[in-house]
Amino acid sequence: MKAYLDNAATTKPSDAAVKAAVDAMTVCFGNPSSLHNVGVEAEKLITAARKSIAATIACAPESVTFTSGATESNNMAILGGARTYGKRRRKIVTTTIEHPSVAEPINHLEEQGYEVVRIAPDRDGNISAEDIVAAVDANTFMVSCMLVNNETGYILPVKRAFMAIKRNFPECITHSDCTQGFLKVPFKATDLCADMISISAHKVHGVKGVGALILSKGTRLLPITFGGGQEKGLRSGTESVPLISAFGAVAEEFRTTLPQAVANAEEMNSYIRKKLSKLEGISVNSGEEGFSPFILNISVDGIRSEIMLHFLESRGVYVSSGSACSVGKKSTVLKEFGLDDKRIDSAIRISISRYTTWKDTDMLINGIIDGQQSISR
């Protein structure tokens, strides 16, 4: 028996997603740019997927541009945004807790001479909407702020910050990486006041290799890749119809059951939290209010993350480390949230999905209890 609780990294594809992908590979396998019937049928699948994804966050279907995933969507938004809007205005405002696919292209722009202001969490571990707004001025062309932090589940005040920015500086472009929010934290594109939204399929039971960049009406980007002009010229290259069709199937399957999924995740998150809080030596790094219920970050005092991960794996329980770097560096995100080195070294991320069961949660809790007893000896 296995308990997979690393869903913030990737999720098991749903049956509907797999079927859609297989059908697109074996039945509607044509090139969607071809004018004959086989190509037209493939194009219909893309159109249907675009409509389903748009309906999920209440945007226009033509706003959806398909990409290879959130990393490409984020790079397209930031680098393409700089090419389009960053010629006269040269300032970017972001946070210190962004995913590398946002942080690295912004670092690249900084090396090219752009001014970058990074807003850090306060003493309580919160990002202030007022701090983000105060950093924006007439020279700012873009603000990029994630919706849900991928390590702790912390929900950032995107809507409040972006609304104020748009009132004061309507020409400033706003971007939100919603990878851990899409189909997990209810939101509408217009409510966020985001000109650009990045999402990914494999975090929500789709398949790897496909995502989307959502552009608000009137937002235009110069492309960063060139070719045949697919996706309105913004993302050239033959569309992966199987992956896109699977993405659409997931959106169609899950958007109406989102409230129930959130409620289930909240119940499981609370259960794990309460059980672990009764144990000595457990520190919970994710708050109860203002956090996604799908992510719970904890530290097991005195036991390094890697050691606990391998112990849990030996028991069939799969989680991930809060230290999200393969070369042994401490998590800079957890450091920004104010955790000390000992808690960072022992942090693990537990992430729930629609397919998580109560057996999974009990296997996790019992595994941590056994790990504390066995490893500490």
C-alpha positions in Angstrom: 0.0 0.0 0.0 1.3 3.5 -0.9 0.3 6.9 0.5 1.2 9.5 -2.1 1.2 13.0 -0.4 3.5 14.9 -2.8 0.8 16.4 -4.9 2.2 19.9 -4.9 5.0 18.4 -7.0 2.7 16.5 -9.3 -0.5 14.6 -9.3 -1.8 11.3 -10.6 -3.6 11.9 -13.9 -7.4 11.4 -13.7 -9.1 8.7 -15.8 -10.8 11.4 -17.8 -7.4 13.0 -18.6 -5.8 9.8 -19.7 -8.8 8.9 -21.9 -8.8 12.3 -23.5 -5.1 12.1 -24.2 -5.3 8.6 -25.6 -8.2 9.5 -27.8 -6.4 12.5 -29.2 -3.3 10.4 -29.9 -5.2 7.5 -31.6 -8.3 9.0 -33.1 -8.0 12.8 -33.5 -4.2 12.6 -34.2 -4.1 15.3 -36.9 -2.1 18.5 -36.9 -4.6 21.1 -35.8 -3.2 23.6 -38.3 -4.1 21.2 -41.2 -7.1 22.2 -43.3 -8.4 18.6 -43.9 -10.9 16.9 -41.7 -8.4 15.0 -39.5 -6.7 18.4 -38.7 -10.1 20.1 -38.1 -11.1 17.4 -35.6 -7.9 18.0 -33.7 -8.5 21.7 -33.7 -12.0 21.1 -32.3 -10.4 19.4 -29.3 -8.2 22.4 -28.6 -11.1 24.7 -28.9 -13.1 22.6 -26.4 -10.3 22.5 -24.0 -9.8 26.3 -24.2 -13.5 26.8 -23.4 -13.4 24.4 -20.4 -10.3 26.1 -18.9 -11.7 29.5 -19.5 -15.0 28.5 -17.8 -13.1 27.4 -14.7 -11.7 30.8 -13.9 -14.4 32.9 -15.7 -12.4 34.3 -18.5 -12.9 34.5 -22.3 -11.7 31.4 -24.2 -9.6 33.6 -26.5 -7.6 34.7 -23.4 -6.1 31.2 -23.0 -2.8 30.6 -24.6 -1.5 27.0 -24.3 2.1 26.4 -23.3 4.3 23.5 -22.1 3.6 24.3 -18.5 3.8 27.0 -15.8 7.5 27.5 -16.2 7.1 28.5 -19.9 4.0 30.6 -19.0 5.9 32.5 -16.3 8.9 33.1 -18.6 6.6 34.2 -21.4 4.8 36.6 -19.1 7.9 38.1 -17.6 10.3 38.1 -20.5 7.6 38.8 -23.0 6.2 41.5 -20.8 9.6 43.2 -20.5 9.9 43.2 -24.3 6.5 44.7 -24.7 6.2 47.1 -21.7 9.7 47.5 -20.3 11.2 49.8 -22.9 10.7 53.1 -21.2 9.7 52.0 -17.7 12.3 49.8 -16.2 11.1 48.6 -12.8 9.7 45.3 -11.6 8.1 44.6 -8.3 7.9 41.0 -7.0 8.2 39.0 -3.8 11.1 37.1 -2.2 9.1 33.8 -2.1 8.3 33.3 -5.8 8.9 30.0 -7.6 12.2 29.8 -9.5 10.4 30.0 -12.8 9.4 33.5 -11.8 12.5 34.5 -9.8 15.0 33.4 -12.4 13.7 35.3 -15.4 13.4 38.4 -13.1 17.0 37.9 -12.0 17.9 37.7 -15.7 16.2 41.0 -16.4 18.0 42.6 -13.4 21.3 41.6 -14.9 20.2 43.4 -18.1 19.8 46.6 -16.1 16.2 46.5 -14.9 15.4 47.7 -11.4 13.9 44.9 -9.2 12.1 45.4 -5.8 11.4 42.2 -3.9 8.9 42.4 -1.1 9.7 40.1 1.9 7.4 38.6 4.5 7.0 40.6 7.7 7.8 39.2 11.2 4.6 37.2 11.2 5.4 35.6 7.9 2.9 37.7 5.9 3.4 39.5 2.6 1.8 42.9 3.0 -0.4 44.1 0.1 0.4 47.7 1.2 4.1 47.0 0.9 3.6 45.7 -2.7 1.5 48.7 -3.6 4.0 51.2 -2.0 6.8 49.8 -4.1 5.1 50.6 -7.4 5.7 53.9 -9.0 5.5 55.6 -12.4 8.6 53.7 -13.6 7.1 50.3 -12.8 5.9 48.3 -15.8 5.2 45.0 -14.1 4.3 43.4 -10.7 4.5 39.6 -10.4 3.1 38.0 -7.3 2.2 34.3 -6.9 -1.3 33.4 -5.6 -0.3 30.4 -3.4 3.2 29.6 -2.2 4.3 26.2 -3.3 6.3 25.3 -0.1 3.9 26.4 2.7 0.5 27.0 1.0 0.5 30.6 2.1 -2.1 32.6 0.1 -0.8 36.0 -0.9 -2.9 39.2 -1.0 -2.9 39.3 -4.8 -6.4 40.7 -5.3 -6.0 43.5 -2.7 -2.6 44.5 -4.0 -3.4 44.3 -7.7 -6.7 46.3 -7.3 -4.8 49.2 -5.7 -2.1 49.1 -8.2 -4.6 49.2 -11.1 -6.3 52.2 -9.5 -3.0 54.1 -9.0 -1.1 52.9 -12.1 -3.5 51.4 -14.7 -0.6 51.0 -17.2 1.3 48.7 -14.9 1.0 45.1 -15.9 0.1 42.5 -13.2 1.1 38.9 -13.3 0.2 36.0 -10.9 1.6 32.5 -10.9 -1.5 30.6 -10.0 0.0 27.1 -10.4 -0.9 26.0 -6.8 -4.2 27.9 -6.9 -5.8 26.7 -10.1 -8.6 24.2 -9.2 -7.5 24.4 -5.6 -8.2 27.9 -4.4 -11.4 29.3 -5.9 -10.7 32.5 -7.9 -11.9 34.3 -11.0 -9.5 36.0 -13.4 -11.3 39.3 -13.2 -11.4 39.2 -9.4 -7.6 39.0 -9.2 -7.1 42.1 -11.3 -4.3 40.1 -13.0 -3.4 40.9 -16.6 -1.5 37.6 -16.8 -2.2 34.3 -15.0 0.0 31.2 -15.2 -1.4 27.7 -14.7 -0.3 24.1 -15.1 -2.1 20.8 -15.8 -0.1 18.2 -13.9 -0.7 19.9 -10.5 -4.4 19.2 -10.9 -4.6 15.6 -12.3 -3.8 16.5 -15.8 -0.7 15.3 -17.6 2.8 16.8 -17.6 3.9 19.0 -20.4 1.0 21.4 -20.8 -0.1 24.7 -19.1 -1.5 28.0 -20.1 -1.0 31.7 -19.9 -4.2 33.7 -19.4 -4.1 37.2 -20.8 -6.7 39.8 -19.9 -8.5 41.7 -22.7 -6.2 44.3 -24.1 -3.0 42.8 -22.7 -0.5 42.1 -25.5 2.8 40.3 -25.4 5.7 40.2 -27.9 6.6 36.5 -28.3 9.9 35.0 -27.0 9.8 32.1 -29.4 9.2 32.2 -33.1 7.9 29.8 -35.7 4.7 29.0 -37.4 2.5 31.5 -35.6 0.3 29.1 -33.6 -1.6 30.4 -30.5 -2.1 33.7 -32.2 1.7 34.0 -32.8 2.5 34.1 -29.1 3.5 30.5 -28.7 4.6 29.0 -32.0 5.0 25.3 -32.5 2.5 22.5 -33.3 0.1 22.3 -30.3 0.2 19.0 -28.3 -3.4 18.1 -28.8 -3.3 15.0 -26.5 -1.9 17.1 -23.6 -4.2 20.0 -24.2 -7.3 17.8 -24.5 -6.4 16.1 -21.2 -6.1 19.5 -19.6 -9.5 20.5 -20.8 -10.9 17.2 -19.6 -9.6 17.9 -16.1 -11.1 21.4 -16.1 -14.4 20.0 -17.3 -14.4 17.2 -14.7 -13.4 19.1 -11.6 -14.6 22.7 -11.9 -18.1 22.0 -10.6 -16.8 20.0 -7.6 -14.2 22.5 -6.5 -16.1 23.5 -3.3 -16.3 19.9 -2.2 -12.6 19.3 -3.0 -11.6 22.3 -0.9 -13.8 21.1 2.0 -12.3 17.6 1.9 -8.8 19.0 1.8 -9.6 21.3 4.8 -10.9 18.3 6.8 -7.8 16.2 6.0 -5.4 19.1 6.6 -7.0 19.8 10.0 -6.9 16.1 10.9 -3.2 15.7 10.2 -2.5 19.0 11.9 -4.3 18.0 15.1 -2.8 14.5 15.3 0.7 15.8 14.8 0.3 18.7 17.2 -0.2 16.2 20.0 3.4 14.9 19.4 6.4 16.4 21.0 9.0 17.8 18.6 6.6 18.7 15.8 6.5 22.3 14.5 3.8 23.3 12.0 5.1 25.8 9.5 1.8 26.4 7.7 -0.9 28.5 9.4 -4.5 27.6 9.7 -5.9 30.8 8.3 -4.9 32.3 4.9 -3.3 29.1 3.7 -4.3 26.6 1.0 -5.6 23.4 2.7 -3.8 21.3 0.0 -0.4 22.1 1.5 0.9 21.5 5.0 4.5 22.2 5.9 5.9 20.8 9.1 9.3 20.2 10.8 10.2 17.2 12.8 12.7 18.5 15.4 16.1 16.9 15.3 15.6 14.8 12.2 16.9 16.1 8.9 14.3 16.2 6.1 16.1 13.7 3.9 16.4 11.1 6.6 12.7 11.4 7.5 11.7 11.3 3.8 13.6 8.1 3.2 12.2 6.5 6.4 8.6 7.4 5.3 9.4 6.1 1.8 10.4 2.8 3.3 6.9 2.7 4.8 5.2 3.5 1.5 4.6 7.2 2.3 5.7 9.8 -0.2 6.2 13.5 0.8 8.8 16.1 -0.2 11.4 18.2 1.5 10.8 21.8 2.5 14.4 22.3 1.3 13.6 22.4 -2.3 17.2 22.2 -3.7 19.0 19.1 -5.0 22.4 20.4 -4.1 21.9 20.7 -0.4 21.1 24.4 0.0 18.6 25.4 2.5 15.2 26.6 1.3 15.4 30.3 0.8 11.6 30.5 0.8 11.4 29.0 4.3 14.2 31.3 5.4 12.2 34.3 4.1 9.2 33.1 6.2 11.4 33.5 9.3 12.2 29.8 10.1 15.5 29.1 11.8 18.0 26.8 10.3 17.0 23.8 12.4 13.4 24.0 11.4 14.4 24.4 7.7 16.7 21.4 7.9 13.9 19.2 9.2 11.0 20.6 7.2 8.8 18.3 5.1 5.9 19.3 2.8 2.7 17.3 2.9 0.4 18.0 -0.1 -3.1 16.7 -0.5 -5.1 16.0 -3.7 -8.6 15.0 -4.7 -7.5 11.4 -4.5 -6.0 11.5 -1.0 -7.7 9.0 1.3 -8.0 8.8 5.1 -5.8 5.7 5.0 -3.1 7.9 3.4 -3.3 10.4 6.3 -3.1 7.7 8.9 -0.1 6.1 7.1 1.6 9.4 7.2 0.9 10.1 10.9 1.9 6.6 11.9 5.0 6.9 9.8 6.1 10.1 11.4 5.5 8.6 14.9 7.6 5.6 14.0 10.2 7.7 12.4 10.6 9.8 15.5 11.1 6.7 17.6 13.3 4.8 15.3 15.6 7.6 13.9 16.1 9.3 17.3 17.5 6.1 18.8 
